[in-house]
Amino acid sequence: MQHPLVSILIPFKNTARFLPECLDSILNQKYIHWEVLAVNDHSTDGSWEIVNAYAQKDLRIKVFGNKGKGIIAALRTAYSESQGTFITRMDSDDIMFPNKLQVFVRSLIKNGRGHLAVGQVRYFSDRGISNGYERYQQWLNGLTLNGSNYSEIYKECVIPSPCWMVHRKDLDACDAFDPDRYPEDYDLTFRFYEKGLRCIPCNQVLHYWRDYDTRTSRTSEHYAQNYFLDIKLHYFLKLEYDANRPLTIWGAGNKGKEIAKGLLRRKINFSWLCDNPNKIGKSIYGQEMLHYTALQHVKNPQSIVTVANEEAQKMIRDYFWDLGQKSGRDYFFFC
């Protein structure tokens, strides 16, 4: 059997209380042909000392200082030091299931280049998981079960940042960690999608994803909602938008307004639809709000839907169905 080297990239910053569990879960992997490239992003607690102690006991663990600042620079530093044929990320506050690397490696060997190994995740927290995270976990795992992750890529990040593995040459083809665009995990997911890497279905939970109040995705400005909307609109216009087709926005809440402002900045024409009687006929940013039924009079439109309510989304999908329009071609849910 082949035993390719797996490079595990781990940026860390002030996660001393979680690092032992993280590193122990790697040491306990059934697949042993790995290296850890751990990069200290200017920690002020005992994180460096903890990782360094592990590195002294196991030569597969290597620790470096960040050549820049922030998670993107740390990932670049780690990647520049890596030697593996297969590349994966790991968050320094999370835990791997013992068979995680084994499952990923076997999947990539079986399917070959052009594929992305993904696994199901399970959130955990000392205080319990909120309903929002539980729903996200269920949604994400449902996509991963069938390898259909890209089908809803404009709703949320469909590849969990610490639960994928890819061939080095494929990662390089996707520009690895070169772009400075945040959120960096969502941006990389879009580049996997753009380059046509196929997600390998997985029916196993392979990763424990920790939630706590000070985790980066909760505290950093780079993970604010406006960053997510900006990245969605950027890739929609790059990968999906057809300038020969009329563009519409459905929804006039905060997200709809942000998308509208983004289109106006780019001088892209659009029609704005909603079902709120208090807004229909009024002007927002110089755009008249139209009743959504106006869509049936638009020839061959593309639509961005910014309505988050699940019941309303079902109604909207049914409406598009009645018009003979298809998800991922004619309309895209942005939430």
C-alpha positions, 0 to 999 in steps of 0.5 A: 500500500502507498504511504504518502506523506501528509502535511498538517498545517496548524496556525496557532495563537493563544490556544495553550489550553486546547493545544495538548488535546489537539496535538494528542489527537494527531499523535493518536492517528491510525495513519502515521505518515504525517508531519505537523507544520505548526506556526506561532502567530505571535502568541502571548500565552504559553502556546509556543512552549507547549508546541515546542515541548511536543516537537522535542519529543516527536520529530514529525512536529515542527514549529515556526514563527509566523513570517507575517501576521495573521492566519493567512501569513501563518498558513503561507509560512507553514506551507512553505516548510511542508514536504507532503504529497497531501496537504490538510489544515488543522485548527489548534483548538480542535480534535481529530477522530483517530481515523481521520487521516487514514480515511482522507488518504485512502479516499485521495489514493482511490480517486486520484488528482482533481479530488478533494477529500472532505469529512463530516464534523461535530461541534462541541463546547463546554456550554453546549451548542446553539441551535444555529451551530447545530443546524449548520452542522446538520446542513454541512454534513448533509452536503458532505454525505453526498459530495454535493458541497458546491451545490449551496456554496453561495449560502455558507462556507461548504468546506469546513476549514479544518476537515479537508485534504487535497493533493499538493499539485491541486492546491498549487493549481488553486493558488494555495494560500496566496490571496489575501482575501478573507474569510480565507477558508471560504475563499479557498473553497471558492477556488476549489470550486472554480478549479473543478475539484470534485468533493469525495462523499463521506459518511463519517464524522472525522473532526470535532470542531470546538466552539467558544467565545474567543475563537477567531471566527467569533472575534475577528473583524475578518469574519464579519457578515460583510466580508462573507457577502463581499466574497460571495458577490465577488465569486458570483460575478466571476463564475456565474454572472452572465452580463447578457441576462437581466440580474435581480435581487430578491430581498430588501433586508440588510443582506439585500441592501449590502448586495445592492450596494456592491452591485451599484459600486460596480455599476451593474444594473439590476432589478430589486424584488421583495414581498414587503408591502411597506417597501414595494414601490419605494426607492432604495439607493435610487432603485424602485422596489418591485413586487416579486411577481415582476420576475415572470415578465423578465426574460431569462433572468439571473437572481440573487436571493437574500431572504433567510427565512426557511419558510420563505425560501421554500416559497421562493424555490416553488416560485422559481420551479413554477417559472421553470428556473433552476438553482445554480443556473438561474437563481442563487441563495446567498443565505 
